[in-house]
Amino acid sequence: MTSSLGLFLLSAAGISLSGVMMPGPLTAATIAKGYEQQKAGIFIALGHAVVELPLIALIYYGFSHFFISPQVKSVIGLTGGSMLVVMGLIVLRNVRKTQTEAVVLPYGSLVTGVVLTGANPYFFLWWATIGVALVITASSFGMLGLLVFAVVHWSCDLVWLQLISVSVFRTKHLWSEKVQRFVFSICAVALMGFGVWFCVSVFI
């Protein structure tokens, strides 16, 4: 039983990492926040967990179908997409400021993690499909198996996001103002691009 749980957790970690390492709104925000704060990844991951852990519990209790209903997907897609576009515009506006003035995002790292996670319809879709299978398998090992799975999955988010923020923070002294503005512009365009895609995908 223990070896089976270990193998499952190993495979779950691989699946989790493949998801978290895909570029998305959280990645762009972590790069932007990492410039200001070395531990930004930790707080963004905590904000992510504020949405994710209750979602795992809801899936465990059989509510996964709720998140793939057309109405819910439309609300999340349009609302979340619009929020990402606005946040991207704010970043783009702040790109014009000097390095010492730059305020990248309107929220702290923790709130950014909550907002960007809740604004991503594909996050909910992932959990309503791939995530369901993982939760079902984890729960077959009992409540302890489910809890350990949740910790392992979140740890993958934490490690990756913190790695990004530390890397950005520790290398920022090498950035010229032109490089800084270029990177933040890319982050802004990425946020707006994902936002537009989330809105458009509602009608596809």
SVG drawing of the C-alpha trace seen along z (x, -y; Angstrom):
<svg xmlns="http://www.w3.org/2000/svg" viewBox="-25 -57 49 59">
<polyline fill="none" stroke="black" stroke-width="0.4" points="0.0,0.0 2.8,-2.4 4.7,-1.7 1.6,-2.1 0.9,-5.5 4.5,-6.5 4.3,-5.6 1.0,-7.5 2.5,-10.6 5.5,-10.5 3.3,-10.3 1.0,-13.1 4.1,-15.3 5.1,-14.8 1.6,-15.6 1.4,-18.6 4.8,-20.0 3.8,-19.6 0.8,-21.8 2.4,-24.4 5.4,-24.9 3.2,-25.8 3.4,-29.5 0.2,-31.2 -1.0,-34.3 0.6,-33.1 3.9,-32.8 3.7,-36.3 2.6,-37.7 5.4,-35.9 8.0,-37.4 6.6,-40.9 6.2,-40.5 9.6,-38.7 11.3,-41.9 9.9,-43.6 10.0,-40.8 12.2,-37.7 9.5,-35.7 6.7,-36.7 6.5,-33.1 5.7,-31.9 2.8,-34.3 1.5,-33.8 1.5,-30.1 -0.4,-30.6 -3.0,-32.7 -3.2,-30.0 -3.9,-27.5 -6.7,-29.6 -8.7,-28.8 -7.2,-25.3 -7.5,-23.5 -11.2,-24.2 -11.7,-23.2 -10.0,-19.8 -12.4,-19.3 -15.4,-20.2 -14.2,-17.6 -13.8,-15.0 -17.5,-15.6 -18.7,-15.3 -19.0,-18.8 -16.7,-18.5 -19.5,-18.7 -20.4,-22.2 -17.1,-23.6 -17.6,-22.3 -21.2,-23.6 -21.4,-26.1 -22.9,-28.8 -20.1,-28.6 -17.4,-28.5 -18.9,-31.6 -19.0,-33.6 -15.5,-32.7 -14.2,-33.2 -15.7,-36.6 -15.2,-38.0 -11.7,-36.5 -10.6,-37.4 -11.7,-41.0 -9.8,-41.2 -6.6,-39.9 -6.9,-42.5 -7.3,-45.3 -4.3,-44.0 -2.2,-43.8 -3.1,-47.4 -2.1,-48.5 1.3,-46.8 1.7,-48.3 0.9,-51.8 3.5,-51.3 6.2,-50.3 6.5,-54.0 7.7,-54.7 11.4,-54.5 12.8,-51.5 12.5,-53.1 8.9,-54.2 7.7,-51.0 4.6,-49.5 3.9,-46.4 0.6,-45.1 -2.3,-46.7 -2.4,-43.9 0.0,-42.3 1.5,-38.9 -1.0,-36.9 -4.1,-38.6 -2.5,-38.3 -2.3,-34.6 -6.0,-34.4 -7.2,-36.7 -5.3,-35.1 -6.2,-31.6 -9.9,-32.4 -9.8,-34.3 -8.5,-31.3 -11.3,-29.1 -8.7,-26.6 -7.6,-26.1 -11.1,-24.9 -11.3,-22.8 -8.0,-21.1 -9.3,-20.1 -12.7,-19.0 -11.0,-16.6 -7.4,-15.6 -7.7,-16.7 -10.8,-14.5 -8.8,-11.4 -6.0,-12.4 -8.4,-13.1 -10.3,-9.8 -7.0,-7.9 -5.7,-9.8 -8.9,-9.2 -8.6,-5.5 -5.7,-5.6 -8.0,-7.2 -8.2,-10.8 -4.5,-10.7 -3.7,-9.9 -5.9,-12.8 -4.2,-15.2 -0.7,-14.1 -1.6,-14.4 -2.9,-18.0 0.4,-18.9 2.5,-17.3 0.6,-19.1 0.7,-22.5 4.4,-22.0 5.0,-21.7 3.3,-25.1 5.3,-26.5 8.7,-25.3 8.2,-26.4 6.8,-29.9 9.4,-30.6 12.2,-29.5 10.9,-32.0 10.7,-34.9 14.1,-34.2 15.7,-34.0 14.2,-37.3 15.0,-39.1 18.6,-37.9 19.3,-38.9 17.5,-42.2 20.7,-44.2 21.8,-43.0 18.8,-44.4 19.1,-47.8 16.0,-50.0 15.4,-48.9 15.5,-45.2 13.2,-45.9 10.7,-47.6 10.9,-44.9 10.3,-42.1 7.4,-44.0 5.9,-44.7 6.0,-41.0 4.3,-40.2 1.6,-42.8 1.0,-41.5 0.8,-38.0 -1.8,-38.9 -3.9,-40.8 -3.4,-37.9 -4.6,-35.3 -7.5,-37.6 -8.7,-38.1 -8.3,-34.3 -10.4,-33.5 -13.1,-35.9 -13.1,-34.6 -13.1,-31.0 -16.5,-31.4 -18.0,-31.7 -16.0,-28.9"/>
</svg>
